[in-house]
Amino acid sequence: MKTFLFYDVETSGLNPVFDQILTFASIRTDLHLREINRQSVTIQLRRDIVPSPRAFLTHGLTNDELVLGIHEYEAALKIHKLVNMPETISLGYNSLGFDDEFLRFMFYRNLLDPYSHQYSNGCSRMDILPITIVYRVFHADIIKWPEIEGKPSLKLDLIANANNLVTSGRAHEAMNDVESLIELSKKLFHQKETWHYCLDFFSKTKEEARIDRIKSDFQIQDRYFRICIMISLSFGSKINYMAPVIHLGQSLPYKNQSLWLRLDSEAIPGFGDALNAGDAHVIRKRPGDGLIILPALERFWNRMPVSSKQFANENIKKICSQCEKFFEFIQYHLEYRYPLIPDIDPDASLYQDGFFSGREKKECDKFHLAGKDRKHEIVHQIQSPRIKILANRILDRNFSKGPLQASKEYQCHLDQLRSVTGANEIKGYRGDTKYDRHEALEELKELESTLLNPDPDQKKMMAWLNDYIKKF
């Protein structure tokens, strides 16, 4: 039976590669949103994680709560089984933009398939946030929309408060957010035609078929292009979350990425300036990723502000008058490859090193099936360099009883996080770095100077963070 698995996570920070999930909460429902069961998982804070003070002041998880949790490896096995139960549609609120990537990297560093919950055994994933935006644009009367300083907000906790969504806990507590999400979904579900129409945006085959049906009727010389409308939270309420876009084609090195250029800018990048592959106006879209593509029909086009339509018309004329430069611009982006990070940390190498090979999967399975006492023995038999490194980290993080039992490699990893020089930064796939002790102390100092009239719980949290980080 097809089921929804609504879920939410609270984390140690914002980096999906280097931070960790601390709590995972889920409620499984049928497709009519009737509850079947629920699960909560609390995870111990790993020794190689420096907690972000801002994150902890937001979710309020205390050390007393976390020490009662299970270790990350055990949690990863449990959560992986939940989201991979056959016919499961896993979904959250901004889950594709945040939670799902945390799950993916947690699965990867714990030698579990990071993608199977997206396609295997009838499983798939969705996100209620893009659906909510569609309702905000086309069915604004279905719920009350909160505002902050006169501007619309799509934050789940504010929507829950504005619409009196019944929940059982505190804001930013994972299970409470899952309950809010289901209550919001029930309100959206009342408009069934729109609900089911939106579900297909998260089906790879159905979404690709929808886009293919949009006519490529905009001609530049002997080439034809699709002009469409994209809906995304990142565009903001000022332009009604909508932007006119032109389809540039499919990426050559990354076959699952289609490229789209925003047309609502005063100046299209690449015309008169150096081509910039990182410019936000060129959007890389993957099937079912929550970026909504609609045909440029008049009833949709007219929902955009006048300024967006004017910029689009002006930029279309500019493209036509500089078509050769436009074709060069397209080719550059179609051929673009992400830069190789030569000293990337093993935890961050998922995208750079790619899928586990068949042989690597067998080595992962052998590691998982081995009892706790035999895992060290199994690691010595592993041939794949990356599987061996990740397996050793699992042992250090979850099965060593203290620093004296940890490997030299792991001790070096901890020393890098304690360093104040920045000479040995731990690098991620974006060229970013792992949050370290020095950054945490600076963030804590900033919060202590800006947080006015902290309540007793906040004072207690700040004291614990100060003590924990200084002793890290």
Secondary structure, DSSP 4 states (H G I P E B T S, - for coil): --EEEEEEEEESSS-TTTS-EEEEEEEEE-TT--EEEEEEEEBPPPTT-PPPHHHHHHH---HHHHTTSB-HHHHHHHHHHHHTSTTEEEEESSIIIIIHHHHHHHHHHTTS-SSGGGTGGG-EEEEHHHHHHHHHHH-GGGS---EETTEE---HHHHHHHTT---SS-TT-HHHHHHHHHHHHHHHHTSHHHHHHHHGGG-HHHHHHHHHHS---EEETTEEE-EEEEE-GGG-GGGTTEEEEEEEEE-SS-TT-EEEEE--SSS-TTSSS---TT-TTEEEE-TTSS-EEEE--HHHHTTS-HHHHHHHHHHHHHHHHTHHHHHHHHHHHHH--PPP-TTB-GGG-HHHH-SPPHHHHHHHHHHHHS-GGGHHHHHHH---HHHHHHHHHHHHHHT-SSGGGS-HHHHHHHHHHH-SS-TT--B-TTS-B---HHHHHHHHHHHHHH--S--HHHHHHHHHHHHHHHT-
